[in-house]
């Protein structure tokens, strides 16, 4: 098997709404966002009763992986063909005489040994939370404007909390390859077996988090604003406290350490001899 790895990339998605504009939009809706529609109605809360405690401007990482697989192989099989009736005693097929056999109550059949020439193709696109390694649909951000991050170690936009990945490329590739590489049955000869990693991207998406306190109800809520889509979520969280003391994988070498051993590829029932073909790229480290 040959595994072809494309040039890996790292991007910073550009906010389409500024922090100031997002703050203004959230302030206008904070009563409903913090108290809820019913809560605001019965508690008669006023905007001035809900105070802003803090603002967090951060970027969160996610992986995007696209992999295609191709297996060309010959497969041994036997075709069972029902003949015209019990009076048929012999059939000539492709110049070969074959004697029918009675199988069950269906009448005489021919058993024809054959080799099927097969081509199996598969393609999988997935995105993953780069902190937990869990699948998370980020396809809505695929068309967003972005800039290339050339040096991960120096990636530190002013006033922005950078949340670095805790899960490397090999871990997410392993999950997707498990869907692409499938064992085939009754294989006679494998003629070609190729896996191509067409996209391997680390993306940093912006998030604005506004922390509010409703003192009358001792209720604290974090409202998240998505500056790429304009969506507002009142069930948000702050990450500044969580990432303190966590050492992120901030070098390209560590994040994109993809080797045959790291992928640990095994198809159920048989080990795979893997030839890894990686793109040679100057990352200007």
Secondary structure as UniProt FT lines:
FT   STRAND          2..5
FT   STRAND          9..13
FT   HELIX           19..35
FT   HELIX           37..43
FT   HELIX           47..49
FT   STRAND          50..82
FT   TURN            86..87
FT   STRAND          91..93
FT   TURN            94..95
FT   STRAND          96..98
FT   STRAND          101..102
FT   TURN            104..105
FT   STRAND          108..129
FT   TURN            130..132
FT   HELIX           139..141
FT   TURN            142..143
FT   STRAND          146..148
FT   HELIX           152..154
FT   TURN            158..159
FT   STRAND          161..162
FT   HELIX           169..180
FT   STRAND          187..214
FT   HELIX           215..217
FT   STRAND          219..225
FT   TURN            227..229
FT   STRAND          232..233
FT   HELIX           240..243
FT   TURN            244..245
FT   HELIX           252..255
FT   HELIX           260..263
FT   STRAND          266..267
FT   TURN            268..269
FT   STRAND          270..271
FT   STRAND          275..278
//
